[in-house]
Amino acid sequence: MNILFIMYDQLRFDYLSCAGHPHLHTPNFDRVAEMGVRFSNAFVQSPVCGSSRMSFYTGRYVSSHGAAWNGFPLRVGELTMGDHLRRAGMDCWLIGKTHMKADAEGLARLGLSPDSEIGARQAECGFDVWIRDDGLWGQGPDGFYDERRSPYNEYLKSKGYEAENPWASHANAGVDDAGDIASGWMFQNADKPANIREEDSETPWLTQRTIDFIDQAKGPWCAHVSYIKPHWPYIVPAPYHDMFGANHVPAAQRSAVEQEDAHPVYAAYMDNKICQAFQREDVRQKVIPAYMGLIKQCDDQLGILLDHLEATDRLKDTMIVLTSDHGDYLGDHWMGEKDLFHNPSVKIPMIVYDPRPEADATRGTVCDALVESIDLVPTFLDAAKGKAVPHILEGRSLEPWLHGEKPEWRDFVVSEYDYSVTPQAVKLGLEPSECRLFMIFDGRFKMMHAEGGFRPMLFDLQNDPEEFIDLAKTEGHEAEIERLYGLLFQWARRSAQRVTKSDDDIRAMRGASLRKGILPFLVDGSEVSDDLIAAYRGSAQKRYVGE
């Protein structure tokens, strides 16, 4: 079996028609949901690109792998899905974005050349690279945001887009009435069509690179297809730029009560420039239709991929996973972008199609189990018939759910966030070690713990599904907070760093030294069996005592 692992950057869990969106029709996402299982309670391990992706790729929590923010390197030696799947006989390829930062110091310390096979895989998050493009080719006075070459820009230049950086001047910009560049970085331009042929824009480009890979691939393989969209800049080519309008923009899910005596970290975020922009209704009226257009384009391109798999008879033996690295507030909770732990940010779509007959009974169903992004690597390892490594992988395989079983399952999910490099940390006057947030959610109650001496936040999603009422502001909820802190402490005591020895290895080590003659603390030897002390009994060869 092959695995097509598709990730869309910054796709909200509820912006799909199969998840109940009232206006955005996504027939191809729905098509996969009908073929498989939609997990309705899936959460990322961090609501920011880099750290979330490193958890997806390692199957480990952020505090285990350590890459806690964009640009924080994943340390050399951290095992990834590529390592696990290759050991099981499955190739693992990247097509698109990872947001991976190589551990250059670690590579140099170990004498690993980035040009070697081992060095290249360590530098590329464990993947073999078909094509990598992280999709943010911003350019300013100090140069490019991403200093590597841009395969997408090279493609655009080959198509006749004459600019130093056509990603910025064409794919993510329109044209204003004066004939000048109308950059997608400015929200006021979100309603303009991007100045590019639709077939040359980022999402179709990556779809075609994926088809190129599939057409030459020999199985079994896993292909991580990682789209940059619907991540900002919020601008999309025609005809998608005007498919949606103000009548399709939902009212912002926010309440004035959220701003009253707000948690200091939450207040600092609500006051930043991103959130202030999304608190403006004119911004939402322009951005959200563009965001929906980007998703509609993603859905159409998914249909092209599905049709190609079907036409080449690969659908019958290819597992398909659709998900996202985090969501997008879009003005809900007075917030923009992502970062904190309300559902629009931390909850993600997750749809899994398993082609095996064992999954027939669950096709078209919805599973409401508490799922984490780290569950995908063990799921893939099961699909590849690899050996489970629970001392390394902290997630749990979804295969039992896919096959109609009712496994013993987790009682809560955890997400982490390190905001130490942000303006909010400076505003709050915090040291880097104090800038850590933890979310624990048990299916009803969601608590956020903040280091730095702050109080927690607490929400009851059964009685307050919009997450407006922070119960920790008032008395009377101490028992619930204490219970959740107990669960968080239980999670913190997990065995996360003993990755070189499995439980089976440890069991096999028990008593091994005794059988190799290490017998300390015996009084007369009667404490152990005769075979263990046989080498220490018998006639002495020669007596040296007293000589």
N, C-alpha and C positions, 0 to 999 in steps of 0.2 A: 504494500500500500504506500502511496505517496501522500504528502501533506502540503497543502497550500494554505499558508498562515498569513492572512491579509490583515494589516493594521491601517486604520485611517487616523490621521493625526487630529486630535481635538474634536472628535465626533461625539456629540451628546447621546446619552442612552435613549432619550425620548424623541429624537429627531428622525424616526423611522416610522413608516405606516404600520409595520407589524408591532411596534411598541406603542401605538395609539396616537401618533401625531395627526391632528385633524386636517391638515392641508398638504403635507409633504408626502407624495405617493412614491414609495420606493419598491417597485415590484420585484426587483432582483434580490434585494435583501430579504424581502418576504419569501421569495422563491427558495432561498437557502433555509430560511426558518421552517418552511413547509417540508423540506427534505430532511431536516434535522431537529435539533433542540435549541430553543432560545432560553438562555439563562437570564432571568429577570432581576437577579440580585448579585451582579458581578461588580467588584470593586478593585481599583488599582491600589498598589502598595505605596504610591506617592503621587500626588496630583500635580506633577510637573514632568515635562518630557523625559529628560535624561535619566533621572532616578527611577521613574516608572518603567522605562524600557529596560534598564539594567535588571530590574526584578523580573520582568517578562522573560528575559533572555537567560537569567541564571536560575530561575525558580526559587529565589531567595529574597527575604525581606531586605529593606534598605539598610538597616543597621547590621545586617550580616555581610552584604557585599561592599558597603561603604561608599558607593558612588552616589552621594546624597543630593547632588544638584547638577544642573547642566554644566558640562565642562569639567566635572570631577572625574578623574580617570578611574576606570575599572581596573583594579590592581592585577598585575601579571599573576597568572596561576589560578585566578577565579574560574571555576568550571562553568561552561555555558551549555546551552542546548546543542550547539554544534559538537562539543566534546562528547556529550552523552549519546547523541544520535549516531555519530560516526562509530562509536564503540559498539553500537547495536547494528552496524552495517548499513546505515542510512546517511547519504550525503546531505549537507545542510548549506543552503545558498542564500545570499542576500540580494534582493532586488529593490533598491530604494534607500530609505532612511534608517539610521540607527541612533543618531545623536551620541554615538560612542566616542569617547576621548581616550586615546591610547595612553597607557602608563609608560611614557618614554623613559623615565628614570629606571623603572623596573626592568624594562627591556635591556637597557644599557648595563645595568648591574649584573644581569645574567648573561650578557654577551650575545643576546638574540638580535639578529639583524631583521629589521622590518621587511626585508626582501626575501627572507627565508620562509618556508611554508609555515613553520611554527610561529615565527615572528609576525607574519602577516595575519595569521588567525588570531593571535593575541591582540593585534592592533585593530582588528575588525570584529571584536566581540564574539569571536569563535566561529564566525561565518567564513565560508569561501565566497568571494565577491563576484557576482555576475555583473552588477553595476551598482555603485553606491552614489547617492545624491541626497544630501540632507536637506536640500530645498530652501535654504535661507541664504541667498547670495546678496545680502545687504552690502552696501558700499558707502563709506564715509571718508572723512579727512584722513583717518589713519589706515585706510585700506579696506579690504574685504572682511566681513564678519567671519566667513569660512575661508581659510587660506588655501585649501586644496583646490584642485581643478574642478570645474563644474561640467560634468558630462552633459547636463541638460543645456547649458549655455553653448557648448560646442555643437550640439545638435541644432540649436536655433540658428547659429551662425551658418551651419551647412545648409539651412533652409532659406537663407537669404535675409535674415534679420540683421541688419547692419548696425550694430551698436557694440560698445565695449562690454556691456552687461545687459543683454536682451531679457534676461530674467526680470530685471527691474524696470526696463523701459518698455517692454512689450507684454510679457506673460503676466506681470503684476502691476500694470498701469493701463489707463485708458487715454483718451485724447480729449482735451477741453475744447471749448468753442473757438478759442484762438489758435487751435492747432498745436498746442503745447502738451507736454507729458502731464497727465493727471495721475499722479502716483497712488497706488493702492495703499501706501502707508497712511494716507489721509482718509479718514472715514467719509469725508464729504464726497469722495469719488467712488464709493462702493457701488453706486447704482449705474456706473458707466460700464460698457462692455470692455473687457481687456483687449488691448490692441494686438491681437494675435488670432490666427486662424484656430478655430476650436480644436482641430485635429492635432495641432502643434502644441497645445497647452499641456501643463504638467501631468494631469491625470491620464489623458490618452497616451502621452509619451511613455509613461511607466507601464501602462497596460500592454503596449506593443513590445516593450522590452521583456515583459513577462511571457508573452506568447512566443517570442524568439527563444526564451529559455526552455519553455515547455516542449517546443518542437524538436529540440535537440537532446533533451534530457533522457538519460537512461536510469531507470529506477533501481532501487527505491530512493526517493529524494524528498527532502523538505525544502520548500522555497518560501522564505519570508518576504512577502511583497508588502512594502511599507510606503504608503502614499503620504505626501506632505499635506494634502488637502483633506478636510476643509479648514485647516489651520490658516490663520491670517498670513499675509494681507488678504483682506476680505474683498476680493474682486474676481470676477469670473467672465469668460468670453461669452459672446452671443452664441446660441440663443438663450443661454441660461441666465443672463443678467437681468432679464425682465419677466421671467416666468412667475415671480412672486412679487407681491406688493404690500402696501400698508394694511390691506384687509387680511393678510396672512400673518401679520406680526402679533403674537399673543401679548396680552397684558403682562407686564413684568411681575414676576412672583416675588414681591417684597412688601414689607410692612414697616410703618413708622416705629413700631415697637422694637424692631431690631436695632434701631439707632439709639434707643434710650438706654443709658448705662451699659453701653456695649462693652464686651470684652476688649481689653486694650489692644490685643493683636488684631482682632477683627476690626476695631475702629481705625487702626493704622492702615489696614488694607482698604477699607471703604474710602479713606481720604487720599489714596494715591491717584495718579493722573489717569490710569486705565479705568478705574472704577468711576471716577468723576465723569469721564467721557460717557460711559455706559449708563450713567444715571440720567443722561439727557435723552429725551424721547426722540429727538430728531436723529440722533446717532443710531438708536435701535431701529428706527424706521428705514434707515439706509443699509445698515450692516446685516440685519437678520435676513432680509430677502436675498442678499448676496450669499450669505452662509447657506441658506436653503438651496440656492442655485448650485453651489459647489457640491453639496450632498447629492443633488439630483444628477449632476454630471458623474459623480462617483458611482451612483447606482447604475447609470447607463453603461459605464465602462465595466462594471461588474457583470452586467448582462453579456457583454462581448466576451469576457473571460469564460463565463459559464457555457455560452454557446460553443466556444472553441473546445472546451473540455468535452462537451457532449459530441461534437462533430468528429473529434479524434478518438472517441471511445475511451476517454480517460476519466469520465465522471464516475464510472463504476468502481474505480480503485483509487480515488483521490479524496482524502479527508479535507474538508474546507472549514477554516475558522475565520470568522469576521469579528473584529474587535477594534478598540481604540486605546490610546495611551492615557487619556483623561478626557474630561468633558470641557464645557465652555459655559460660563455663567450667563453671558449675553444680557447683563443687566439685572438678573435675578439676585435677590439678597443684597442689592445695592453694589454688586460686584461685576467686574469684567474679567475675561480670561479664565484662569483657574486658580490654583494655589491652596484654597482652604477645603473644608470637608463637607460642605453641603452636597446633596446628591447631584446637582447639575455639573459639579466639578469632579467628584471622586467616584461616581457610579458610571459604568461604561456599558455599551452594548456588547454582548457576547453570544454568538450563534455558531453552533458546531454541527456540521454534517459528517456523519460517519457512514461510509458506504457499505459497511459489513452487514450481513443478514442479522447479526445479533442486535443491531440497532433498529430493526424494522418496527418494533412495537412502540418506539418513542417518536417516530417521525411526526413533525408538526405539533409537538407538544412544547409546553413552557415549564421550566423547572425553576422553583423559587428558592432553592438551597442557597446558602451564603457561599459565594464563590469568590476566589481571589485570582488576580492575574498570574500569580505564581503556580496556579494549578495546571497551566497549559504544558509546561515542560514534562511533568510526570505523565500527563495525558498522551503526549507525543511519544514518550518512551514506551508506554504500554502499546501504542499503535505499531511501533517498530519492533515489538516483542523483545525489548531490552530488559535487562535486570534492574529492578527497582533499587534506588539508592537513597532511602529516606534519611540517612545521616547527612546527606548533602542537600537534597531537594526538600524545601520546607513546604511546598504545595502538595496537593493531593490529586490523584488522577480523577478526571471526570468520567472515565470510561464506565464505571458502574451506573452512573446516572444515564449515560447514553444508551446503555443496554437494558434499561428498565429495572435495575436493581434499586434497593433502598439501603445504601450503606450507612454505617455509623459516620457521622459527619461533624464538622466543627460547629461550635455554638456561637462563635463571634468572628468578625473580620477585623483586621488592623491595617491602618495606613499611617505613614510617617511623612513629615515634611521638615526640611532644614531650610530656613529662610535667612541664614547668616550673612549672605552676600547682598541682601536686598536693602533698599532704602528704608523699609519698615524696621529692620534691625537697628539702623542708625537712629531713626526717629525715636525708638523706644530705649536707646542707650544701652543695648545689650552686647555682651561678649558673644563670640561665635558659639561657645559651648552652651549658652542659654537659649539659642534660637532654634529650638526643636519642639515640634508639635507631634502629638500622637492621637489618632482617632481609634476608638473601639466601638463597634456596633454589633449588637446582639440580635438584630432583626426587628427590634422595637426601639430600644434606647440607644442613642448615639452620644458618646461623650468625647470631648476634645480635652486632652491634657496639654498644658503649655509649661515648658521649663521656664526658669527665670522668676519664679515666685508668684506667678499669676494663678488666679482661680481657674477652675475648669469651665467648660460649656457643656450643657446637657439638653438634649431634645428627646421628646417622646413622639416618635413618628406614627404611632397608632392614633393618638389624639391630635397630633399636630403634623400631618404629613408634609406640610409646606416648610417645616423647620423654621418657624418664625419665633417661637417662644423658648427662650433660653431659661430653662428651669433653675439653673445654677445661680441666677440673679436673686432668687428668693429662697427663703427657708422652707423646710419641709421635704427636701429631697436628698437629705444626707445619706440615708440608707441605700438609695439607688446609686449614688455616686460612690459610696464605699464598696458596693458590690462590683461595680465596673472597674474600680481601681484594683480590686482583687483579681479580676480577670486579666487586667493589663499586667499586673505583677506576675501572674501565672505565665503569660506569654513571654515576659521579659526573662523568665528563668529557663526558657527552652535551651536545648543544647544546639547552639548555632555554629560553633567554630571547630568542633571536633569532626572534621571532614575527611581525615586521612584513615580513619578506622570505622568500619561499620559495626553495628551491634553484633552481627555474626562473627566478625573478626574478634571482637572483644570476648564473646563467649568461648571462642576457640582458644583464646589466650589463657583462660582460667585454668590454673593448675599446670600450665605448660612448663614453667620453670622448675616445678617439683620433679617432673619426669625427665628433666635434664640435669638433675643433681644439685639444684639449689635448695638446701634443706635447713634454713636457719631456725633457731629457737627450739630445737628438739632437746628433750631431757635425756631420754635413753633410747630413742628410736622406735619405741612401741607406738608412737603416735601416728605412724604412717605404715603403709603396707610394705612387706619385705622386698618387693621388686624395686621400690624406690631407693632402698639403701643397700642393695646387693653389691654395688660397686665399692661400698665403704666397709664391707665385712670380709672376713677370711684371714688366713694366716699372713703375718707380716713377712716380707721377703728377707729382711735382715734387721737386726735390732741395733739402732744407733743411740738409743736412750742412755745417757750417762757416759758415753764415750767422749 
